Amino acid sequence: MRLTGVIVRNAGVDWAAPGNCYWRHQVARREAARVVLHGQAEFEASHVVLSGDQTFEARAPAARPPALSSRYAGKCSSLA
């Protein structure tokens, strides 16, 4: 994940919530900017403002079968 010049504007943490336990990173949030990466996914944002409660999900690209070697090209009609 690469964030360059990104500004987050939201209500953030509810500092007055009675159940906040900071050392366990258990805090009540009014709003949050979340980025969820699945598998080998990547996320890049540059010079944008993220406002309010937002979630961005990035999925890994589908696996591609290996390319056929050029030495087999034209040898067999099923490989061409």
Distance bins in CASP14 RR format, pairs under 12 A and 6 or more apart:
PFRMAT RR
TARGET T0000
AUTHOR 0000-0000-0000
RMODE 2
METHOD distances of the structure
MODEL  1
1 34 0 0 0 0 0 1 0 0 0 0 0
1 35 1 0 0 1 0 0 0 0 0 0 0
1 36 0 0 0 0 0 1 0 0 0 0 0
1 37 1 0 0 1 0 0 0 0 0 0 0
1 40 0 0 0 0 0 1 0 0 0 0 0
1 41 0 0 0 0 1 0 0 0 0 0 0
1 42 1 0 0 1 0 0 0 0 0 0 0
1 43 1 0 1 0 0 0 0 0 0 0 0
1 44 1 0 0 1 0 0 0 0 0 0 0
1 45 0 0 0 0 1 0 0 0 0 0 0
1 56 0 0 0 0 1 0 0 0 0 0 0
1 58 0 0 0 0 1 0 0 0 0 0 0
2 35 0 0 0 0 0 1 0 0 0 0 0
2 37 0 0 0 0 0 1 0 0 0 0 0
2 42 1 0 0 1 0 0 0 0 0 0 0
2 43 1 0 0 1 0 0 0 0 0 0 0
2 44 1 0 1 0 0 0 0 0 0 0 0
2 45 1 0 0 1 0 0 0 0 0 0 0
2 46 0 0 0 0 1 0 0 0 0 0 0
2 58 0 0 0 0 0 1 0 0 0 0 0
3 33 0 0 0 0 1 0 0 0 0 0 0
3 35 0 0 0 0 1 0 0 0 0 0 0
3 42 0 0 0 0 0 1 0 0 0 0 0
3 43 0 0 0 0 1 0 0 0 0 0 0
3 44 1 0 0 1 0 0 0 0 0 0 0
3 45 1 0 1 0 0 0 0 0 0 0 0
3 46 1 0 0 1 0 0 0 0 0 0 0
3 47 0 0 0 0 0 1 0 0 0 0 0
3 48 0 0 0 0 1 0 0 0 0 0 0
3 49 0 0 0 0 0 1 0 0 0 0 0
3 50 0 0 0 0 1 0 0 0 0 0 0
3 56 0 0 0 0 0 1 0 0 0 0 0
4 43 0 0 0 0 0 1 0 0 0 0 0
4 44 1 0 0 1 0 0 0 0 0 0 0
4 45 1 0 0 1 0 0 0 0 0 0 0
4 46 1 0 1 0 0 0 0 0 0 0 0
4 47 1 0 0 1 0 0 0 0 0 0 0
4 48 0 0 0 0 1 0 0 0 0 0 0
5 44 0 0 0 0 0 1 0 0 0 0 0
5 45 0 0 0 0 1 0 0 0 0 0 0
5 46 1 0 0 1 0 0 0 0 0 0 0
5 47 1 0 1 0 0 0 0 0 0 0 0
5 48 1 0 0 1 0 0 0 0 0 0 0
5 49 0 0 0 0 1 0 0 0 0 0 0
5 50 0 0 0 0 0 1 0 0 0 0 0
6 33 0 0 0 0 1 0 0 0 0 0 0
6 35 0 0 0 0 0 1 0 0 0 0 0
6 43 0 0 0 0 0 1 0 0 0 0 0
6 44 0 0 0 0 0 1 0 0 0 0 0
6 45 1 0 1 0 0 0 0 0 0 0 0
6 46 1 0 0 1 0 0 0 0 0 0 0
6 47 1 0 0 1 0 0 0 0 0 0 0
6 48 1 0 1 0 0 0 0 0 0 0 0
6 49 1 0 0 1 0 0 0 0 0 0 0
6 50 1 0 0 1 0 0 0 0 0 0 0
6 51 0 0 0 0 0 1 0 0 0 0 0
6 54 0 0 0 0 0 1 0 0 0 0 0
6 56 0 0 0 0 0 1 0 0 0 0 0
7 33 0 0 0 0 1 0 0 0 0 0 0
7 45 0 0 0 0 0 1 0 0 0 0 0
7 46 0 0 0 0 0 1 0 0 0 0 0
7 47 0 0 0 0 1 0 0 0 0 0 0
7 48 1 0 0 1 0 0 0 0 0 0 0
7 49 1 0 1 0 0 0 0 0 0 0 0
7 50 1 0 0 1 0 0 0 0 0 0 0
7 51 0 0 0 0 1 0 0 0 0 0 0
7 52 0 0 0 0 0 1 0 0 0 0 0
8 31 0 0 0 0 1 0 0 0 0 0 0
8 32 0 0 0 0 1 0 0 0 0 0 0
8 33 1 0 1 0 0 0 0 0 0 0 0
8 34 0 0 0 0 0 1 0 0 0 0 0
8 35 0 0 0 0 0 1 0 0 0 0 0
8 45 0 0 0 0 0 1 0 0 0 0 0
8 48 0 0 0 0 1 0 0 0 0 0 0
8 49 1 0 0 1 0 0 0 0 0 0 0
8 50 1 0 1 0 0 0 0 0 0 0 0
8 51 0 0 0 0 1 0 0 0 0 0 0
8 52 0 0 0 0 1 0 0 0 0 0 0
8 53 0 0 0 0 0 1 0 0 0 0 0
8 54 0 0 0 0 1 0 0 0 0 0 0
8 56 0 0 0 0 0 1 0 0 0 0 0
9 31 0 0 0 0 1 0 0 0 0 0 0
9 32 0 0 0 0 0 1 0 0 0 0 0
9 33 0 0 0 0 1 0 0 0 0 0 0
9 48 0 0 0 0 0 1 0 0 0 0 0
9 49 1 0 0 1 0 0 0 0 0 0 0
9 50 1 0 0 1 0 0 0 0 0 0 0
9 51 1 0 1 0 0 0 0 0 0 0 0
9 52 1 0 0 1 0 0 0 0 0 0 0
9 53 0 0 0 0 0 1 0 0 0 0 0
9 54 0 0 0 0 0 1 0 0 0 0 0
10 29 0 0 0 0 1 0 0 0 0 0 0
10 30 1 0 0 1 0 0 0 0 0 0 0
10 31 1 1 0 0 0 0 0 0 0 0 0
10 32 1 0 0 1 0 0 0 0 0 0 0
10 33 1 0 0 1 0 0 0 0 0 0 0
10 34 0 0 0 0 0 1 0 0 0 0 0
10 49 0 0 0 0 0 1 0 0 0 0 0
10 50 1 0 0 1 0 0 0 0 0 0 0
10 51 1 0 0 1 0 0 0 0 0 0 0
10 52 1 0 1 0 0 0 0 0 0 0 0
10 53 1 0 0 1 0 0 0 0 0 0 0
10 54 1 0 0 1 0 0 0 0 0 0 0
10 55 0 0 0 0 0 1 0 0 0 0 0
11 28 0 0 0 0 0 1 0 0 0 0 0
11 29 1 0 0 1 0 0 0 0 0 0 0
11 30 1 1 0 0 0 0 0 0 0 0 0
11 31 1 0 1 0 0 0 0 0 0 0 0
11 32 0 0 0 0 1 0 0 0 0 0 0
11 33 0 0 0 0 0 1 0 0 0 0 0
11 51 0 0 0 0 0 1 0 0 0 0 0
11 52 1 0 0 1 0 0 0 0 0 0 0
11 53 0 0 0 0 1 0 0 0 0 0 0
12 27 0 0 0 0 1 0 0 0 0 0 0
12 28 0 0 0 0 1 0 0 0 0 0 0
12 29 1 0 1 0 0 0 0 0 0 0 0
12 30 1 0 1 0 0 0 0 0 0 0 0
12 31 1 0 1 0 0 0 0 0 0 0 0
12 32 1 0 0 1 0 0 0 0 0 0 0
12 33 0 0 0 0 1 0 0 0 0 0 0
12 34 0 0 0 0 0 1 0 0 0 0 0
12 50 0 0 0 0 0 1 0 0 0 0 0
12 51 0 0 0 0 0 1 0 0 0 0 0
12 52 0 0 0 0 1 0 0 0 0 0 0
12 53 0 0 0 0 1 0 0 0 0 0 0
12 54 0 0 0 0 0 1 0 0 0 0 0
13 19 0 0 0 0 0 1 0 0 0 0 0
13 20 1 0 0 1 0 0 0 0 0 0 0
13 22 0 0 0 0 1 0 0 0 0 0 0
13 25 0 0 0 0 0 1 0 0 0 0 0
13 26 0 0 0 0 0 1 0 0 0 0 0
13 27 1 0 1 0 0 0 0 0 0 0 0
13 28 1 0 0 1 0 0 0 0 0 0 0
13 29 1 0 1 0 0 0 0 0 0 0 0
13 30 1 0 0 1 0 0 0 0 0 0 0
13 31 0 0 0 0 1 0 0 0 0 0 0
13 32 0 0 0 0 1 0 0 0 0 0 0
14 20 1 0 0 1 0 0 0 0 0 0 0
14 27 1 0 0 1 0 0 0 0 0 0 0
14 28 1 0 1 0 0 0 0 0 0 0 0
14 29 1 0 0 1 0 0 0 0 0 0 0
14 30 1 0 1 0 0 0 0 0 0 0 0
14 31 0 0 0 0 1 0 0 0 0 0 0
14 32 0 0 0 0 0 1 0 0 0 0 0
15 22 0 0 0 0 1 0 0 0 0 0 0
15 27 0 0 0 0 1 0 0 0 0 0 0
15 28 0 0 0 0 1 0 0 0 0 0 0
15 29 0 0 0 0 0 1 0 0 0 0 0
15 30 0 0 0 0 1 0 0 0 0 0 0
16 27 0 0 0 0 0 1 0 0 0 0 0
16 28 0 0 0 0 1 0 0 0 0 0 0
16 30 0 0 0 0 0 1 0 0 0 0 0
17 26 0 0 0 0 1 0 0 0 0 0 0
17 27 1 0 0 1 0 0 0 0 0 0 0
17 28 1 1 0 0 0 0 0 0 0 0 0
17 29 0 0 0 0 1 0 0 0 0 0 0
17 30 0 0 0 0 1 0 0 0 0 0 0
18 26 0 0 0 0 0 1 0 0 0 0 0
18 27 0 0 0 0 0 1 0 0 0 0 0
18 28 0 0 0 0 1 0 0 0 0 0 0
19 26 1 0 0 1 0 0 0 0 0 0 0
19 27 0 0 0 0 1 0 0 0 0 0 0
19 28 1 0 0 1 0 0 0 0 0 0 0
20 26 1 0 0 1 0 0 0 0 0 0 0
20 27 1 0 1 0 0 0 0 0 0 0 0
20 28 1 0 0 1 0 0 0 0 0 0 0
20 29 0 0 0 0 1 0 0 0 0 0 0
21 27 1 0 0 1 0 0 0 0 0 0 0
21 28 0 0 0 0 0 1 0 0 0 0 0
22 28 0 0 0 0 0 1 0 0 0 0 0
29 52 0 0 0 0 0 1 0 0 0 0 0
29 53 0 0 0 0 1 0 0 0 0 0 0
30 52 0 0 0 0 1 0 0 0 0 0 0
30 53 0 0 0 0 1 0 0 0 0 0 0
31 50 0 0 0 0 0 1 0 0 0 0 0
31 51 0 0 0 0 1 0 0 0 0 0 0
31 52 1 0 1 0 0 0 0 0 0 0 0
31 53 1 0 1 0 0 0 0 0 0 0 0
31 54 0 0 0 0 1 0 0 0 0 0 0
31 55 0 0 0 0 0 1 0 0 0 0 0
32 50 0 0 0 0 1 0 0 0 0 0 0
32 51 0 0 0 0 0 1 0 0 0 0 0
32 52 0 0 0 0 1 0 0 0 0 0 0
32 53 1 0 0 1 0 0 0 0 0 0 0
32 54 0 0 0 0 1 0 0 0 0 0 0
32 55 0 0 0 0 1 0 0 0 0 0 0
32 56 0 0 0 0 0 1 0 0 0 0 0
33 43 0 0 0 0 0 1 0 0 0 0 0
33 45 0 0 0 0 0 1 0 0 0 0 0
33 48 0 0 0 0 0 1 0 0 0 0 0
33 49 0 0 0 0 0 1 0 0 0 0 0
33 50 1 0 1 0 0 0 0 0 0 0 0
33 51 0 0 0 0 1 0 0 0 0 0 0
33 52 1 0 0 1 0 0 0 0 0 0 0
33 53 1 0 0 1 0 0 0 0 0 0 0
33 54 1 0 1 0 0 0 0 0 0 0 0
33 55 0 0 0 0 1 0 0 0 0 0 0
33 56 0 0 0 0 1 0 0 0 0 0 0
34 43 0 0 0 0 0 1 0 0 0 0 0
34 50 0 0 0 0 1 0 0 0 0 0 0
34 52 0 0 0 0 0 1 0 0 0 0 0
34 53 0 0 0 0 1 0 0 0 0 0 0
34 54 1 0 0 1 0 0 0 0 0 0 0
34 55 1 0 1 0 0 0 0 0 0 0 0
34 56 1 0 0 1 0 0 0 0 0 0 0
34 57 0 0 0 0 1 0 0 0 0 0 0
34 58 0 0 0 0 0 1 0 0 0 0 0
35 41 0 0 0 0 1 0 0 0 0 0 0
35 42 0 0 0 0 0 1 0 0 0 0 0
35 43 1 0 1 0 0 0 0 0 0 0 0
35 44 0 0 0 0 0 1 0 0 0 0 0
35 45 0 0 0 0 1 0 0 0 0 0 0
35 50 0 0 0 0 1 0 0 0 0 0 0
35 54 0 0 0 0 1 0 0 0 0 0 0
35 55 1 0 0 1 0 0 0 0 0 0 0
35 56 1 0 1 0 0 0 0 0 0 0 0
35 57 0 0 0 0 1 0 0 0 0 0 0
35 58 1 0 0 1 0 0 0 0 0 0 0
36 43 0 0 0 0 1 0 0 0 0 0 0
36 54 0 0 0 0 0 1 0 0 0 0 0
36 55 1 0 0 1 0 0 0 0 0 0 0
36 56 1 0 0 1 0 0 0 0 0 0 0
36 57 1 0 1 0 0 0 0 0 0 0 0
36 58 1 0 0 1 0 0 0 0 0 0 0
36 59 0 0 0 0 1 0 0 0 0 0 0
36 60 0 0 0 0 0 1 0 0 0 0 0
37 43 1 0 0 1 0 0 0 0 0 0 0
37 44 0 0 0 0 0 1 0 0 0 0 0
37 55 0 0 0 0 0 1 0 0 0 0 0
37 56 0 0 0 0 1 0 0 0 0 0 0
37 57 0 0 0 0 1 0 0 0 0 0 0
37 58 1 0 1 0 0 0 0 0 0 0 0
37 59 0 0 0 0 1 0 0 0 0 0 0
37 60 0 0 0 0 1 0 0 0 0 0 0
38 56 0 0 0 0 0 1 0 0 0 0 0
38 57 1 0 0 1 0 0 0 0 0 0 0
38 58 1 0 0 1 0 0 0 0 0 0 0
38 59 1 0 1 0 0 0 0 0 0 0 0
38 60 1 0 1 0 0 0 0 0 0 0 0
38 61 0 0 0 0 0 1 0 0 0 0 0
38 62 0 0 0 0 0 1 0 0 0 0 0
39 57 0 0 0 0 0 1 0 0 0 0 0
39 58 0 0 0 0 1 0 0 0 0 0 0
39 59 1 0 0 1 0 0 0 0 0 0 0
39 60 1 0 1 0 0 0 0 0 0 0 0
39 61 0 0 0 0 1 0 0 0 0 0 0
39 62 0 0 0 0 0 1 0 0 0 0 0
39 63 0 0 0 0 0 1 0 0 0 0 0
40 58 0 0 0 0 1 0 0 0 0 0 0
40 59 0 0 0 0 1 0 0 0 0 0 0
40 60 1 0 1 0 0 0 0 0 0 0 0
40 61 1 0 0 1 0 0 0 0 0 0 0
40 62 0 0 0 0 0 1 0 0 0 0 0
40 63 0 0 0 0 1 0 0 0 0 0 0
41 56 0 0 0 0 0 1 0 0 0 0 0
41 57 0 0 0 0 1 0 0 0 0 0 0
41 58 1 1 0 0 0 0 0 0 0 0 0
41 59 1 0 1 0 0 0 0 0 0 0 0
41 60 1 0 1 0 0 0 0 0 0 0 0
41 61 1 0 0 1 0 0 0 0 0 0 0
41 62 0 0 0 0 0 1 0 0 0 0 0
42 56 0 0 0 0 0 1 0 0 0 0 0
42 58 1 0 0 1 0 0 0 0 0 0 0
42 59 0 0 0 0 0 1 0 0 0 0 0
42 60 0 0 0 0 1 0 0 0 0 0 0
42 61 0 0 0 0 1 0 0 0 0 0 0
43 50 0 0 0 0 0 1 0 0 0 0 0
43 55 0 0 0 0 0 1 0 0 0 0 0
43 56 1 0 0 1 0 0 0 0 0 0 0
43 57 0 0 0 0 1 0 0 0 0 0 0
43 58 1 0 1 0 0 0 0 0 0 0 0
43 59 0 0 0 0 0 1 0 0 0 0 0
43 60 0 0 0 0 0 1 0 0 0 0 0
44 56 0 0 0 0 0 1 0 0 0 0 0
44 58 0 0 0 0 1 0 0 0 0 0 0
45 54 0 0 0 0 0 1 0 0 0 0 0
45 56 0 0 0 0 1 0 0 0 0 0 0
45 58 0 0 0 0 0 1 0 0 0 0 0
48 54 0 0 0 0 0 1 0 0 0 0 0
48 56 0 0 0 0 0 1 0 0 0 0 0
50 56 0 0 0 0 1 0 0 0 0 0 0
66 72 0 0 0 0 0 1 0 0 0 0 0
67 73 0 0 0 0 0 1 0 0 0 0 0
67 79 0 0 0 0 0 1 0 0 0 0 0
68 74 0 0 0 0 1 0 0 0 0 0 0
68 75 0 0 0 0 0 1 0 0 0 0 0
68 76 0 0 0 0 1 0 0 0 0 0 0
68 78 0 0 0 0 0 1 0 0 0 0 0
68 79 1 0 1 0 0 0 0 0 0 0 0
68 80 0 0 0 0 1 0 0 0 0 0 0
69 75 0 0 0 0 0 1 0 0 0 0 0
69 79 0 0 0 0 1 0 0 0 0 0 0
70 79 0 0 0 0 0 1 0 0 0 0 0
70 80 0 0 0 0 0 1 0 0 0 0 0
71 79 0 0 0 0 0 1 0 0 0 0 0
72 78 0 0 0 0 0 1 0 0 0 0 0
72 79 1 0 1 0 0 0 0 0 0 0 0
72 80 0 0 0 0 1 0 0 0 0 0 0
73 79 1 0 0 1 0 0 0 0 0 0 0
73 80 1 0 0 1 0 0 0 0 0 0 0
74 80 1 0 1 0 0 0 0 0 0 0 0
END
